Amino acid sequence: MTVLRSQLATPGRLLLVGAGRMGGALLAGLRLTNIAMDILVVDPQPAAGPERAVARLADVGDFRPDLVVLAVKPGLIEAVAPDLRARLGDETAVISFMAGVRVARLRALLGEGPALIRVMPNLPLAVGMGVCGLFAPADAADSAVDHAIDLLEHCGEVVRLRREDDLDSVTAISGSGPAYVFRFAEALTAAAVNLGLPPDVAERLARQTMIGAGAQMAADRSSLARLCEQVTSPGGTTAQALEILGAPGGLDDLVTRAAKAAAGRAQALGDAA
Ligand SMILES: NC(=O)c1ccc[n+]([C@@H]2O[C@H](COP(=O)([O-])OP(=O)(O)OC[C@H]3O[C@@H](n4cnc5c(N)ncnc54)[C@H](OP(=O)(O)O)[C@@H]3O)[C@@H](O)[C@H]2O)c1
């Protein structure tokens, strides 16, 4: 896996198919940048925004996209594919956010022409702090892959994957990961209440601790172990808590089991698709 930061300018026309939670997050992230793109959104009920929007692919008219982002639910691909296929040229790159819909299936539905790229994004794209796992098959042109990476890097980091199957693991880690972080903040809030703090104070402390620690991780690229050490004096209060979190059956085991369950589910959904 390689972390990339490309220097290319993103090309002109983006067609976003599906502007729900994830498509909407991409739009929100792009709005934070000064990206110069002609964006057309297709969604039955698009949220208000500066981009042009139509309800159906059939209403796209003569808009010829350079990039397409497919952000509908995986179950809708069969319904969307025929209208989309008619609008794709050999120069178009299709970025699919759809969990579990494999390149072979996309190829069968969308034809031989377009470059196909699978991406597992996450919701912090909306605040320009996302991370995307990206898999491009060997037949995808470098220029198409570079364009896709350039677009997504406007909203965070892109990690390129060598194997398509790795997308299931990425789904379990960074795709679902924001929920684990929010859930941990909830657990920290509950622990604070249990110690006797008022709920509003508990939540403020937990939330800002997660935000502050995240910002520190962004600013200081020391190892995670080193960052932990900086908060932990030997024999002190933090050490006492970390001993419990690190015990057998503790945080590491729990997170490993949770991620395995998520990856297994991603794989099963892909097999069933
Ligand atoms: N949410 C996440 O954290 C996450 C993370 C990684 C990947 N993904 C992937 O991203 C994709 C979208 O997930 P989501 O959570 O954003 O789902 P979502 O909130 O349901 O968004 C899908 C959007 O597509 C719209 N839509 C339905 N039919 C359409 C059509 N024929 N043409 C254009 N748009 C249509 C839906 O409109 P209606 O609601 O009116 O039907 C909805 O606004 C999925 O394939 C998922 O696997 C999601």
The ligand as an SDF file (V2000), in Angstrom:
LIG
                    3D

 48 52  0  0  0  0  0  0  0  0999 V2000
  -22.2020    5.8630    4.4840 N   0  0  0  0  0  0  0  0  0  0  0  0
  -20.9460    5.4450    4.6110 C   0  0  0  0  0  0  0  0  0  0  0  0
  -20.2710    5.6350    5.6510 O   0  0  0  0  0  0  0  0  0  0  0  0
  -20.2490    4.7250    3.4520 C   0  0  0  0  0  0  0  0  0  0  0  0
  -18.8910    4.4110    3.5740 C   0  0  0  0  0  0  0  0  0  0  0  0
  -18.2500    3.8310    2.4960 C   0  0  0  0  0  0  0  0  0  0  0  0
  -18.9380    3.5410    1.3230 C   0  0  0  0  0  0  0  0  0  0  0  0
  -20.2450    3.8270    1.2270 N   0  0  0  0  0  0  0  0  0  0  0  0
  -20.9200    3.4950   -0.0310 C   0  0  0  0  0  0  0  0  0  0  0  0
  -21.4880    4.6710   -0.5670 O   0  0  0  0  0  0  0  0  0  0  0  0
  -22.6890    4.3560   -1.2450 C   0  0  0  0  0  0  0  0  0  0  0  0
  -23.7820    5.2890   -0.7800 C   0  0  0  0  0  0  0  0  0  0  0  0
  -24.0110    5.0600    0.6210 O   0  0  0  0  0  0  0  0  0  0  0  0
  -24.7720    6.1470    1.4970 P   0  0  0  0  0  0  0  0  0  0  0  0
  -24.6060    5.7540    2.9090 O   0  0  0  0  0  0  0  0  0  0  0  0
  -24.3460    7.5110    1.0520 O   0  0  0  0  0  0  0  0  0  0  0  0
  -26.2800    5.8600    1.0210 O   0  0  0  0  0  0  0  0  0  0  0  0
  -27.4750    6.8840    0.9380 P   0  0  0  0  0  0  0  0  0  0  0  0
  -27.3450    7.9100    2.0330 O   0  0  0  0  0  0  0  0  0  0  0  0
  -28.7330    6.0790    0.8380 O   0  0  0  0  0  0  0  0  0  0  0  0
  -27.2270    7.6560   -0.4510 O   0  0  0  0  0  0  0  0  0  0  0  0
  -27.5710    7.1380   -1.7220 C   0  0  0  0  0  0  0  0  0  0  0  0
  -28.2540    8.2660   -2.4970 C   0  0  0  0  0  0  0  0  0  0  0  0
  -28.5170    7.8070   -3.8290 O   0  0  0  0  0  0  0  0  0  0  0  0
  -29.8130    8.2800   -4.1720 C   0  0  0  0  0  0  0  0  0  0  0  0
  -30.3920    7.5160   -5.2820 N   0  0  0  0  0  0  0  0  0  0  0  0
  -31.2900    6.5150   -5.2410 C   0  0  0  0  0  0  0  0  0  0  0  0
  -31.5580    6.0920   -6.4930 N   0  0  0  0  0  0  0  0  0  0  0  0
  -30.8320    6.8420   -7.3420 C   0  0  0  0  0  0  0  0  0  0  0  0
  -30.6910    6.8860   -8.7590 C   0  0  0  0  0  0  0  0  0  0  0  0
  -31.3550    6.0290   -9.5500 N   0  0  0  0  0  0  0  0  0  0  0  0
  -29.8550    7.7990   -9.3000 N   0  0  0  0  0  0  0  0  0  0  0  0
  -29.1750    8.6420   -8.5070 C   0  0  0  0  0  0  0  0  0  0  0  0
  -29.2650    8.6600   -7.1420 N   0  0  0  0  0  0  0  0  0  0  0  0
  -30.0890    7.7620   -6.5740 C   0  0  0  0  0  0  0  0  0  0  0  0
  -30.5840    8.1280   -2.8890 C   0  0  0  0  0  0  0  0  0  0  0  0
  -31.7770    8.8590   -2.9480 O   0  0  0  0  0  0  0  0  0  0  0  0
  -33.0570    8.3300   -2.0640 P   0  0  0  0  0  0  0  0  0  0  0  0
  -32.5980    8.3480   -0.6520 O   0  0  0  0  0  0  0  0  0  0  0  0
  -34.1020    9.3410   -2.3950 O   0  0  0  0  0  0  0  0  0  0  0  0
  -33.3350    6.9320   -2.5630 O   0  0  0  0  0  0  0  0  0  0  0  0
  -29.5950    8.6850   -1.8810 C   0  0  0  0  0  0  0  0  0  0  0  0
  -29.6440   10.0930   -1.7980 O   0  0  0  0  0  0  0  0  0  0  0  0
  -23.0220    2.8830   -0.9730 C   0  0  0  0  0  0  0  0  0  0  0  0
  -22.8040    2.1110   -2.1270 O   0  0  0  0  0  0  0  0  0  0  0  0
  -22.0890    2.5100    0.1460 C   0  0  0  0  0  0  0  0  0  0  0  0
  -21.6290    1.1660   -0.0050 O   0  0  0  0  0  0  0  0  0  0  0  0
  -20.9330    4.4340    2.2670 C   0  0  0  0  0  0  0  0  0  0  0  0
  1  2  1  0
  2  3  2  0
  2  4  1  0
  4  5  1  0
  4 48  2  0
  5  6  2  0
  6  7  1  0
  7  8  2  0
  8  9  1  0
  8 48  1  0
  9 10  1  0
  9 46  1  0
 10 11  1  0
 11 12  1  0
 11 44  1  0
 12 13  1  0
 13 14  1  0
 14 15  2  0
 14 16  1  0
 14 17  1  0
 17 18  1  0
 18 19  2  0
 18 20  1  0
 18 21  1  0
 21 22  1  0
 22 23  1  0
 23 24  1  0
 23 42  1  0
 24 25  1  0
 25 26  1  0
 25 36  1  0
 26 27  1  0
 26 35  1  0
 27 28  2  0
 28 29  1  0
 29 30  1  0
 29 35  2  0
 30 31  1  0
 30 32  2  0
 32 33  1  0
 33 34  2  0
 34 35  1  0
 36 37  1  0
 36 42  1  0
 37 38  1  0
 38 39  2  0
 38 40  1  0
 38 41  1  0
 42 43  1  0
 44 45  1  0
 44 46  1  0
 46 47  1  0
M  CHG  2   8   1  16  -1
M  END
$$$$
